[in-house]
Amino acid sequence: MRLPCSHLLTPDIPQHQYLDLPSFSFLIDHSGSQRKILFDLGLRKDALSHPPAVRNFLAESGWDLQVTKDIPEILKEGHLSQDDIEAVVFSHHHFDHLGDLSQFPPSTEVVVGPGFKNAYLPGWPVDPESSLIDEEWKNHQIREISFDHGPKSLLIGGFPAFDYFGDGSFFLLDAPGHTIGHLAALARVSQATNSSTEGQRDKFVLIGGDICHYPGTFRPTIHSPLDPEGQAALCACPASFFLDIHPEKSCEKPYYKMPAHCTVDKDSAQLSIQKLCEFDANEDVLVIIGHDASLIEKIDFFPKTINAWDRESKDNIQWAFLEDFLQGSY
């Protein structure tokens, strides 16, 4: 997707005017049971099959979509099919995460966050403004996750959590703000045999969905500060550049904020972003939001796995987005 930065980010940074964004889908393969689920379905290849509200939005906004493969085509590259997928978890209801649910059999369960069904169903044409196609959703069992917000509730990094497989390997996280019922997820991708041994700790991937849309919305922070000289060396530019273009000239505050028009609850959205920042500072967690273009060619994609990420790869990934700021300057 190509779109103006101002549609998803604030304030304006003159050196950065456009976003070229992928839309990720994640395959979670549970090693104990071989159960397989997908988190989000990315973009639908057949743009003409979007409901009218989505087609109208794309025409009016000027967003340019280039989609070469649907998720089932990608699954085939790893010798899988839609029939192998137990469930699809949707972070939220926006078209760039919904993919094409009609390509999955009725046996595929659909999992959504709290309040989703009341807020976003039924779909089009019952609701003419919906981004969901009602017939596709009616063909599937829809499971709405509820989170315990009581004193004994399960919290992970401040997020209310739901243990999906019941063994601590994959958690759905209540991450509201962008939309009603927005979900994130935390996957344990490697497990230590001895947690006291250096380099032998559990490692995780935090799947952020659209908690925010761009890594500069949760980087840098006081926990993961910008090192202008170090990052300048990485990008071969003057050491002062990345600090000079920062709207607040800060090494400890993110470059961007999420605009109010991208939220249903601005305060909840900011709180979810703050929690994301804390995960990002944890050396055992790799944070991946749904549209981080800086990951392309820096991590392994299906049919390979991301399980073997290490500290060096995380360091490179965290600051790769800074290269976007060079497009309008060098």
Rosetta blueprint (number, residue, H / E / L):
1 M L
2 R E
3 L E
4 P E
5 C H
6 S H
7 H H
8 L L
9 L L
10 T E
11 P L
12 D L
13 I E
14 P L
15 Q L
16 H E
17 Q L
18 Y E
19 L E
20 D E
21 L L
22 P L
23 S L
24 F L
25 S L
26 F E
27 L E
28 I E
29 D E
30 H L
31 S L
32 G L
33 S L
34 Q L
35 R L
36 K E
37 I E
38 L E
39 F E
40 D L
41 L L
42 G L
43 L L
44 R L
45 K L
46 D L
47 A H
48 L H
49 S H
50 H L
51 P L
52 P H
53 A H
54 V H
55 R H
56 N H
57 F H
58 L H
59 A H
60 E H
61 S H
62 G L
63 W L
64 D E
65 L L
66 Q L
67 V L
68 T L
69 K L
70 D L
71 I H
72 P H
73 E H
74 I H
75 L H
76 K H
77 E L
78 G L
79 H L
80 L L
81 S L
82 Q H
83 D H
84 D H
85 I L
86 E L
87 A E
88 V E
89 V E
90 F L
91 S L
92 H L
93 H L
94 H L
95 F H
96 D H
97 H H
98 L H
99 G L
100 D L
101 L H
102 S H
103 Q H
104 F L
105 P L
106 P L
107 S L
108 T L
109 E E
110 V E
111 V E
112 V E
113 G L
114 P L
115 G L
116 F H
117 K H
118 N H
119 A H
120 Y H
121 L L
122 P L
123 G L
124 W E
125 P L
126 V L
127 D L
128 P L
129 E L
130 S L
131 S L
132 L L
133 I E
134 D H
135 E H
136 E H
137 W H
138 K H
139 N L
140 H L
141 Q L
142 I E
143 R E
144 E E
145 I L
146 S L
147 F L
148 D L
149 H L
150 G L
151 P L
152 K L
153 S L
154 L L
155 L E
156 I E
157 G L
158 G L
159 F E
160 P E
161 A E
162 F E
163 D E
164 Y L
165 F L
166 G L
167 D L
168 G L
169 S L
170 F E
171 F E
172 L E
173 L E
174 D E
175 A L
176 P L
177 G L
178 H L
179 T L
180 I L
181 G L
182 H L
183 L E
184 A E
185 A E
186 L E
187 A E
188 R E
189 V E
190 S E
191 Q L
192 A L
193 T L
194 N L
195 S L
196 S L
197 T L
198 E L
199 G L
200 Q L
201 R L
202 D L
203 K E
204 F E
205 V E
206 L E
207 I E
208 G L
209 G L
210 D L
211 I L
212 C L
213 H L
214 Y L
215 P H
216 G H
217 T H
218 F L
219 R L
220 P L
221 T L
222 I L
223 H L
224 S L
225 P L
226 L L
227 D L
228 P H
229 E H
230 G H
231 Q H
232 A H
233 A H
234 L H
235 C H
236 A L
237 C L
238 P L
239 A L
240 S L
241 F H
242 F H
243 L H
244 D H
245 I L
246 H L
247 P L
248 E L
249 K L
250 S L
251 C L
252 E L
253 K L
254 P L
255 Y L
256 Y L
257 K E
258 M L
259 P L
260 A H
261 H H
262 C H
263 T L
264 V L
265 D L
266 K H
267 D H
268 S H
269 A H
270 Q H
271 L H
272 S H
273 I H
274 Q H
275 K H
276 L H
277 C H
278 E H
279 F H
280 D H
281 A H
282 N L
283 E L
284 D L
285 V E
286 L E
287 V E
288 I E
289 I L
290 G L
291 H L
292 D L
293 A H
294 S H
295 L H
296 I L
297 E L
298 K L
299 I L
300 D L
301 F L
302 F L
303 P L
304 K L
305 T L
306 I L
307 N L
308 A L
309 W L
310 D L
311 R H
312 E H
313 S H
314 K H
315 D H
316 N H
317 I H
318 Q H
319 W L
320 A H
321 F H
322 L H
323 E H
324 D H
325 F H
326 L H
327 Q L
328 G L
329 S L
330 Y L
